[in-house]
Amino acid sequence: MATSPRYLPASDNRLLVCVVAVVAALYGLFAVALAINVLRAPVSLGVALPFVVLSWGMWRLKKWARWITVFVLWFCVIVIPIGVLNPFAAMEWEGGAPQWEVLASWVAGGVALGLFVLHVLGKHKGDFTW
C-alpha cells in the first residue's frame, strides 16, 4: 500500500499525502503555539494535547482524526463567513470597517481552500484506517 518514503504518511496518492502533511503540520503548529503560551495560561497545555493527538492521528491516517478534521473544516466553511461578513461585526471594529471586497476575497480564499481539503479527504477516505 505505501510506496511513499517512511517519513511521509502511508498512502499511494501524492495529493492525499500532501494534504494530510499540511493538516498535520497545522495541528502541530497549534500545539506548539499553545505550549509556548503555557507560562501565561497553564490550561493551554491541556488544550495543546488534543492537537498533538490529532496531528499524530492525521499523520497515521486514522479515521477518527479524519472525522474530526472534516467536522472542523465544515464548521469553518459554514460559520466563519457568516461571522466575518455580517453587518453587526463591522460596527464593532475600531477605526472603521475594512472594505467588504477585501473581506470577501480573504474569506472566499479560505472557504475555497477548506472545500478543497474536504474534497481530498472525502475522495480518499478509503486510505484511512482505525
N, C-alpha and C positions, 0 to 999 in steps of 0.2 A: 504494500500500500504506500509506504513512504519512500519516495525517491529523492526527496529534498535532503539537504545536509542535516546532520544530527542536531545542530543547534537551532534549527527552524522548526515551526510546527509541522507535524507529520501529516502532510497531505500532498496529493499529486497535483492539485490545482494551484498554480503560482499566484493567481489573483486572490484566492482564499488565504493563502499563506501570508501575502502582503497585508490584507485587511486585518486578519487576526493579529499579526505582529504589531500593527499600528494601534489597534484597540487595546491589546495587552500593554503596550508601551504607555498609552494614555492612562490606563488604570494604575500602572506602576508610578507614573508621574504624579497622579493624585495622591497616591500613598506616600510618596516621598515628601510632597508638599505638606501633607498633614502631619507627618512625623517630624518635620522641621519645626512645625508650629507647636510641638508638644510642650515646650517650656512656657508658652503663654497660656495654653489651654490643654491641660493634661487629658481631657476627654477626647482630644483629636487622635490620640494613639488608638483608642477603641474604634474610632471611625476609619482609621487608616487600615486596620486589619482586614475588613471585608474587601477593600480594594486590592490588597495583596493577594487574597484568596481568589478574587475574580480575575486578576491578571494571570495567576497560575492556571486557573481553570480555562481561560481562553487560550493560553499557550498550549495546553494539553488537549485542546479541542473537546471539552466536556460539554454535554448537553445542557446541564443546569446553568453554566456560565453563559451559554448562547441564549438561553431563555431570558435570563436577567438582562443581558445586553440588548436583546430585541425589545423587551419591555421598556427599558430606559430610553432607547432610541425613539420608539413610538411616542413616548411621553414628551420627549424633546421636540419631535417633529410636529406634534399637535399643539402642545400647551405653550411653548416658548414664543412662537409667532403671535399668539393671541395676547400674551402678556407684554410683549415688547411693542407691538403695533397698535395697542388700544389707545384711545384718546385720553384716558384718565392718567396713564403713565406719563404722558407728555406734560401734564400740568404740574407734576411733582419735580421735574428737572430744574435745577438752578441754572440761571444764565440762559434760559430759553431752550426749547426742544430742538434737537437736530432735525434736519430736513428728513421728511418721510422717505424720500427716494434713497437716501443713504442707508437708513434703517432697513428698508425693504430689500436693498441689494445684499446687505450683510445677512439678514435673516434668510433670504432665498438661497444664498450660498450654503449656509448651514443646514437648511432643510434638504437641499439637493444632495449634499454630502451624506446626511443621515439616511436619506432614502436609498442612496447607492449602497451604503454599508448594509442596510436592511435587505436589499435585493441580493447581495452576495451571500449574506448569512442564510437567507431563505433558500436560495438556489442550491447551496451546498450543505444543507443540513444533514445529509446522509454521512458526511465525513466526521460528524461529531459523535462521540461515544459517551457512555456513562462513566 
